[in-house]
């Protein structure tokens, strides 16, 4: 099982820069970059809530589950 972070997709759809999102949610650009790259081990629901509020989206728009069968096909 893999969870893919699609934050960069949502930012592009909303025509928003990472810097602007970081400022809006009170996070650092470095932490947002780690989240976008998937190198962060977790995210607080509070942070996810802020991201969804600013980007006007649902958590499922940002976090996508990819079953192992799909991962092996690549």
SEMI-719347 format. One record per residue (C-alpha): residue number from 1; x, y, z; residue in one letter. Coordinates in nm, 2 decimals. Example, Ala and Ser with C-alpha at 12.3 -4.5 7.8 and 13.67 -1.06 7.14 Angstrom:
# SEMI-719347
<pt resi="1" xx="1.23" yy="-0.45" zz="0.78" resn="a"/>
<pt resi="2" xx="1.37" yy="-0.11" zz="0.71" resn="s"/>
# end
This chain:
# SEMI-719347
<pt resi="1" xx="0.00" yy="0.00" zz="0.00" resn="x"/>
<pt resi="2" xx="0.12" yy="0.35" zz="-0.09" resn="x"/>
<pt resi="3" xx="-0.03" yy="0.68" zz="-0.02" resn="x"/>
<pt resi="4" xx="0.05" yy="0.94" zz="-0.28" resn="x"/>
<pt resi="5" xx="0.06" yy="1.31" zz="-0.20" resn="x"/>
<pt resi="6" xx="-0.10" yy="1.52" zz="-0.48" resn="x"/>
<pt resi="7" xx="-0.05" yy="1.86" zz="-0.32" resn="x"/>
<pt resi="8" xx="0.15" yy="1.98" zz="-0.62" resn="x"/>
<pt resi="9" xx="-0.15" yy="1.90" zz="-0.84" resn="x"/>
<pt resi="10" xx="-0.39" yy="2.09" zz="-0.62" resn="x"/>
<pt resi="11" xx="-0.16" yy="2.39" zz="-0.61" resn="x"/>
<pt resi="12" xx="-0.14" yy="2.39" zz="-0.99" resn="x"/>
<pt resi="13" xx="-0.52" yy="2.36" zz="-1.02" resn="x"/>
<pt resi="14" xx="-0.56" yy="2.65" zz="-0.79" resn="x"/>
<pt resi="15" xx="-0.28" yy="2.85" zz="-0.95" resn="x"/>
<pt resi="16" xx="-0.12" yy="2.89" zz="-0.61" resn="x"/>
<pt resi="17" xx="0.25" yy="2.89" zz="-0.52" resn="x"/>
<pt resi="18" xx="0.38" yy="2.67" zz="-0.23" resn="x"/>
<pt resi="19" xx="0.51" yy="2.99" zz="-0.07" resn="x"/>
<pt resi="20" xx="0.16" yy="3.14" zz="-0.06" resn="x"/>
<pt resi="21" xx="0.01" yy="2.82" zz="0.08" resn="x"/>
<pt resi="22" xx="0.28" yy="2.80" zz="0.35" resn="x"/>
<pt resi="23" xx="0.21" yy="3.15" zz="0.46" resn="x"/>
<pt resi="24" xx="-0.17" yy="3.10" zz="0.46" resn="x"/>
<pt resi="25" xx="-0.15" yy="2.79" zz="0.68" resn="x"/>
<pt resi="26" xx="0.13" yy="2.91" zz="0.91" resn="x"/>
<pt resi="27" xx="0.38" yy="2.65" zz="0.79" resn="x"/>
<pt resi="28" xx="0.74" yy="2.67" zz="0.66" resn="x"/>
<pt resi="29" xx="0.81" yy="2.63" zz="0.30" resn="x"/>
<pt resi="30" xx="1.06" yy="2.36" zz="0.39" resn="x"/>
<pt resi="31" xx="0.79" yy="2.15" zz="0.57" resn="x"/>
<pt resi="32" xx="0.55" yy="2.20" zz="0.28" resn="x"/>
<pt resi="33" xx="0.82" yy="2.09" zz="0.04" resn="x"/>
<pt resi="34" xx="0.87" yy="1.77" zz="0.25" resn="x"/>
<pt resi="35" xx="0.50" yy="1.70" zz="0.25" resn="x"/>
<pt resi="36" xx="0.48" yy="1.75" zz="-0.13" resn="x"/>
<pt resi="37" xx="0.77" yy="1.52" zz="-0.19" resn="x"/>
<pt resi="38" xx="0.63" yy="1.25" zz="0.04" resn="x"/>
<pt resi="39" xx="0.94" yy="1.25" zz="0.26" resn="x"/>
<pt resi="40" xx="0.74" yy="1.35" zz="0.56" resn="x"/>
<pt resi="41" xx="0.62" yy="1.06" zz="0.77" resn="x"/>
<pt resi="42" xx="0.29" yy="1.21" zz="0.88" resn="x"/>
<pt resi="43" xx="0.07" yy="1.52" zz="0.88" resn="x"/>
<pt resi="44" xx="-0.15" yy="1.65" zz="1.15" resn="x"/>
<pt resi="45" xx="-0.52" yy="1.66" zz="1.08" resn="x"/>
<pt resi="46" xx="-0.51" yy="2.03" zz="1.18" resn="x"/>
<pt resi="47" xx="-0.26" yy="2.10" zz="0.91" resn="x"/>
<pt resi="48" xx="-0.46" yy="1.90" zz="0.66" resn="x"/>
<pt resi="49" xx="-0.77" yy="2.09" zz="0.75" resn="x"/>
<pt resi="50" xx="-0.60" yy="2.42" zz="0.69" resn="x"/>
<pt resi="51" xx="-0.46" yy="2.31" zz="0.36" resn="x"/>
<pt resi="52" xx="-0.81" yy="2.19" zz="0.25" resn="x"/>
<pt resi="53" xx="-0.96" yy="2.51" zz="0.36" resn="x"/>
<pt resi="54" xx="-0.72" yy="2.73" zz="0.17" resn="x"/>
<pt resi="55" xx="-0.73" yy="2.52" zz="-0.14" resn="x"/>
<pt resi="56" xx="-1.10" yy="2.46" zz="-0.12" resn="x"/>
<pt resi="57" xx="-1.07" yy="2.08" zz="-0.15" resn="x"/>
<pt resi="58" xx="-1.12" yy="1.75" zz="0.03" resn="x"/>
<pt resi="59" xx="-0.84" yy="1.54" zz="0.19" resn="x"/>
<pt resi="60" xx="-0.90" yy="1.28" zz="-0.08" resn="x"/>
<pt resi="61" xx="-0.80" yy="1.54" zz="-0.34" resn="x"/>
<pt resi="62" xx="-0.46" yy="1.55" zz="-0.18" resn="x"/>
<pt resi="63" xx="-0.40" yy="1.20" zz="-0.04" resn="x"/>
<pt resi="64" xx="-0.46" yy="0.91" zz="-0.28" resn="x"/>
<pt resi="65" xx="-0.42" yy="0.54" zz="-0.19" resn="x"/>
<pt resi="66" xx="-0.25" yy="0.33" zz="-0.46" resn="x"/>
<pt resi="67" xx="-0.29" yy="-0.05" zz="-0.40" resn="x"/>
<pt resi="68" xx="0.02" yy="-0.27" zz="-0.43" resn="x"/>
<pt resi="69" xx="-0.11" yy="-0.42" zz="-0.75" resn="x"/>
<pt resi="70" xx="-0.10" yy="-0.09" zz="-0.93" resn="x"/>
<pt resi="71" xx="0.25" yy="-0.01" zz="-0.79" resn="x"/>
<pt resi="72" xx="0.39" yy="-0.34" zz="-0.92" resn="x"/>
<pt resi="73" xx="0.25" yy="-0.28" zz="-1.27" resn="x"/>
<pt resi="74" xx="0.47" yy="0.04" zz="-1.32" resn="x"/>
# end
